[in-house]
Amino acid sequence: MADRRQHWETVYNSKAADQVSWFQTHAASSLRLITGCADRDARIIDVGGGTSVLADDLLDAGYRHLSVLDLAESALAASRARLGARAQSVQWIAGDITQAELPAAHYDVWHDRAVFHFLTDPADRARYVAQVLKSVKPGGHVIIATFGPGGPLQCSGLDVMRYAPDVLHAEFGMPFRLLGHETEIHHTPAGQEQEFVYCYCLRT
Ligand SMILES: C[S@@+](CC[C@H](N)C(=O)[O-])C[C@H]1O[C@@H](n2cnc3c(N)ncnc32)[C@H](O)[C@@H]1O
């Protein structure tokens, strides 16, 4: 875990937030999917949020109960600095999602863009799914975006998994009902195209 954390700290300490390959000016698809399933009083966690502007977009949209978790404290610090005074209304959680202590039956929405696909060890994926099962309320929603079948084999120098929607859903299993999925082509700051798959599920 220390190696994993060090890797991401080095990434965020050596690259500007708008130069990492996963940079978005707005988290448009995530925002649309969240507003489509969650009231403004929903408790939302962005897992592996990094320096994503999803928190900014959600605050702008009127959401007030936001948590952002990431392994890299430097990424959380950059997001706090970007948000200024508004950062105080967000709960910042530094930790590894496979190990973090999360509250039970607490979140209405679990969002993850480009984090689950780094879990190449099945035991880590099982720990991740156990965290979702524990901390998302029954009736809550789970939105996961990973590289799709045509996506890259690596990101940020690390091997990744690539998922078709049914395969991604199968990782989570029966307690999660697949409500829908969509594919998005992400354009990196360096001009490359990356296929992402977004799955959105109901935690039954
Ligand atoms: C490719 S970036 C995506 C960041 C953000 N979700 C976005 O869409 O802009 C992956 C993020 O996941 C974080 N991360 C990787 N493994 C993690 C883990 N096991 N637990 C928590 N965060 C992790 C990294 O620090 C990094 O910020």
The ligand as an ORCA input file, in Angstrom:
! r2SCAN-3c Opt
* xyz 0 1
  C      -6.633      8.116    -12.851
  S      -6.843      9.013    -11.375
  C      -8.555      9.506    -11.479
  C      -8.855     10.695    -10.595
  C     -10.315     11.177    -10.652
  N     -11.233     10.122    -10.286
  C     -10.670     11.746    -11.997
  O     -11.518     11.188    -12.701
  O     -10.108     12.813    -12.328
  C      -6.876      7.739    -10.165
  C      -6.968      8.277     -8.756
  O      -7.189      7.210     -7.854
  C      -6.360      7.349     -6.734
  N      -6.148      5.976     -6.227
  C      -5.491      4.967     -6.851
  N      -5.567      3.844     -6.130
  C      -6.315      4.143     -5.039
  C      -6.741      3.408     -3.919
  N      -6.420      2.102     -3.787
  N      -7.471      4.028     -2.975
  C      -7.788      5.346     -3.104
  N      -7.414      6.092     -4.157
  C      -6.683      5.501     -5.106
  C      -5.125      8.039     -7.245
  O      -4.417      8.720     -6.236
  C      -5.720      8.978     -8.273
  O      -6.072     10.212     -7.717
*
